[in-house]
Amino acid sequence: MPSSVAAGLAEAEGWSPDEVEAYCARCGASAGPGSTDAGGCVFCRGKPVAWDTTVRLSGYVAPMDGWIKAMKFGRRWSWGPHLGRRLAERVEIPDDGKPVVVCPVPMPWRRRWGRGFNQSALMAEALAAARGWPCVELLRRTRHTPPQTAVPASRRSANIRGSFAVRPIDVTGCRVLLVDDVKTTGATLHACARLLKQAGADEVRVAVAAVADPKDRNFKAL
């Protein structure tokens, strides 16, 4: 399916990305007007978050959930570039001269081989190209792990612990835009962002197509 078809389907659905006021800029969870502040929202306030800000296109609801499933499990890879370009329209970066690097969340090689692509990388490449930023795979997987969707939410941090490493690339002083398709518990993003900060990144911002809200009935199934 060409990327233009994905764009046409999205337009036909009458879909548009969420406004920034519709979600928490710290964790990405859906939030009503006035329910968030600099400390986050009811879901993340007082809890550690390894990254600095979050931008999303949508909650994990229709029609976004169907597009992501089609991309990941139906081989409709062209949704990746389309969603990446839409994210590029939503990302706001201060014009302060700090270098920006776009980095996808890595996928275990067995899963990537079986699927034929890493959807996060497709999104990151399109986002980076649209904004004129470099897209660099700063992270790598060090071991195979079960998909996070196959692991209870309470055990997801343990499931991916020690499964990522930073490549020998200097990111000192950089602003890294970490791209993934869906944020659920945030365990994967937390592990990746923490490593990037330890490697010298001045700031890590998360950009995702969708966020599964903790109050939603699908949260435990993702």
C-alpha positions in Angstrom: 0.0 0.0 0.0 1.7 3.3 -1.1 2.0 6.0 1.5 -0.4 8.2 -0.5 -3.1 5.6 0.0 -2.5 5.7 3.8 -2.8 9.5 3.7 -6.0 9.1 1.6 -7.5 6.6 4.1 -6.8 8.9 7.0 -8.3 11.9 5.2 -11.4 9.8 4.3 -11.9 9.0 8.0 -12.0 12.7 8.8 -9.2 12.2 11.3 -6.9 14.9 12.6 -4.2 14.7 15.3 -5.0 15.6 18.9 -4.3 19.1 20.0 -1.6 19.5 22.6 -4.3 20.5 25.2 -5.9 17.1 24.9 -3.1 15.2 26.6 -0.4 15.4 29.2 2.9 16.8 27.8 4.8 14.8 30.4 3.5 11.2 29.9 1.1 11.6 26.9 -2.0 10.3 28.6 -5.3 11.8 27.7 -6.3 14.7 30.0 -9.0 17.2 30.1 -8.6 21.0 30.0 -6.8 22.3 33.1 -6.0 18.9 34.4 -2.3 19.0 33.7 0.6 21.3 34.9 4.3 21.3 34.8 4.3 18.3 37.2 2.2 16.2 34.8 -1.2 14.7 35.2 -3.0 12.3 37.6 -1.3 9.3 35.9 2.3 10.6 36.1 2.5 13.3 38.8 5.1 12.3 41.4 6.3 9.4 39.3 9.7 9.2 37.6 9.7 9.8 33.8 13.1 9.4 32.1 12.3 11.7 29.1 11.4 15.4 29.1 8.3 15.8 27.0 5.8 13.7 24.9 4.1 14.5 21.7 1.5 12.1 20.3 -0.9 12.0 17.4 -3.8 10.2 19.2 -4.9 8.0 22.0 -4.9 4.3 21.1 -8.4 4.5 19.9 -10.2 4.2 16.5 -9.2 4.8 13.9 -5.5 5.0 15.0 -5.6 1.6 16.7 -6.7 -0.1 13.4 -4.0 1.7 11.4 -1.3 0.6 13.8 -2.5 -3.0 13.8 -2.5 -3.0 10.0 1.0 -1.7 10.0 2.4 -4.1 12.6 0.5 -7.3 11.8 -0.9 -6.7 8.3 2.3 -5.7 6.6 0.8 -2.3 5.7 4.3 -0.7 6.2 3.3 2.5 4.5 1.5 3.7 7.6 4.9 4.2 9.1 6.1 7.0 6.8 2.7 8.6 6.9 2.5 8.7 10.7 6.1 9.9 10.8 5.3 12.8 8.6 2.2 13.7 10.7 4.3 13.6 13.8 6.8 16.0 12.1 4.0 18.5 11.9 3.3 18.3 15.6 6.8 18.3 17.1 7.9 21.7 18.4 11.6 22.2 19.1 13.0 25.5 20.5 15.2 27.4 18.0 18.2 27.5 20.3 20.9 26.0 18.1 21.0 22.8 20.0 21.5 19.8 17.6 18.5 17.5 17.1 18.9 13.8 16.4 15.9 11.5 15.6 16.3 8.0 17.0 13.9 5.1 16.6 13.2 2.5 19.3 15.1 -0.6 18.2 13.4 -3.9 17.5 14.9 -7.4 18.2 16.4 -8.7 15.0 14.2 -11.8 15.0 11.0 -9.8 15.1 12.3 -7.3 12.5 13.3 -10.2 10.2 9.9 -11.8 10.6 8.0 -8.5 10.0 10.3 -7.2 7.3 10.6 -3.7 8.9 10.8 -1.8 12.1 7.8 0.5 12.1 9.4 2.8 14.6 12.4 3.3 12.2 10.0 4.0 9.3 8.3 6.6 11.3 11.6 8.1 12.5 13.1 8.3 9.1 10.0 10.1 7.6 9.9 12.5 10.6 13.5 13.3 10.3 13.4 13.8 6.5 10.4 16.1 6.8 12.2 18.4 9.3 15.7 18.1 7.9 17.2 16.4 11.0 19.5 13.4 11.0 17.9 10.0 11.8 20.4 7.8 13.6 20.0 4.4 15.3 21.6 5.4 18.5 20.3 2.3 20.3 20.6 -1.4 19.7 19.0 -4.5 21.2 21.4 -6.7 23.1 19.1 -9.7 23.5 15.7 -11.0 22.3 12.8 -10.5 24.6 9.1 -11.5 24.4 6.9 -8.7 23.0 5.7 -6.3 25.7 2.1 -7.1 24.7 2.8 -10.7 25.9 3.9 -9.6 29.3 1.8 -8.3 32.2 2.1 -4.6 32.7 3.7 -5.1 36.1 6.5 -7.1 34.6 7.4 -5.1 31.5 10.2 -3.2 33.1 11.8 -6.4 34.1 11.2 -7.9 30.7 13.3 -5.4 28.8 15.8 -4.7 31.6 19.3 -4.9 30.1 18.1 -5.5 26.6 19.2 -2.1 25.1 22.6 -0.5 24.7 23.8 2.8 23.3 26.0 2.7 20.1 29.4 4.4 20.3 28.0 7.7 18.9 28.6 11.0 20.6 25.3 12.6 21.6 26.7 15.0 24.2 24.6 18.2 24.3 22.1 16.9 21.7 18.4 17.0 21.8 17.2 13.4 21.0 13.7 12.8 19.6 12.9 9.2 20.5 10.3 7.7 18.2 8.0 4.7 18.7 4.6 3.6 17.5 2.7 3.1 20.8 3.4 4.0 24.4 1.6 1.8 26.9 3.3 1.6 30.3 6.3 3.5 29.1 8.8 0.8 30.2 10.6 0.6 26.9 10.8 4.3 26.4 12.0 4.8 30.0 14.8 2.3 29.4 15.8 3.9 26.1 15.6 7.5 27.4 17.6 6.7 30.5 20.5 5.3 28.4 20.5 8.3 26.1 20.7 10.6 29.0 23.5 8.6 30.5 25.3 8.8 27.1 25.2 12.6 27.3 22.0 13.7 25.6 21.0 17.0 27.0 17.3 16.3 26.4 15.1 13.4 25.3 11.7 14.0 23.8 9.3 11.2 23.0 7.3 11.2 19.8 4.7 8.4 19.4 1.8 7.8 17.1 -0.5 6.7 20.0 -0.7 6.5 23.7 -2.7 3.8 25.5 -4.4 5.5 28.4 -4.2 3.8 31.8 -7.9 4.2 32.3 -8.8 2.5 28.9 -10.0 -1.1 28.9 -7.4 -2.0 26.2 -4.4 -0.9 28.4 -3.7 -4.3 29.8 -4.0 -6.0 26.5 -1.4 -3.9 24.7 
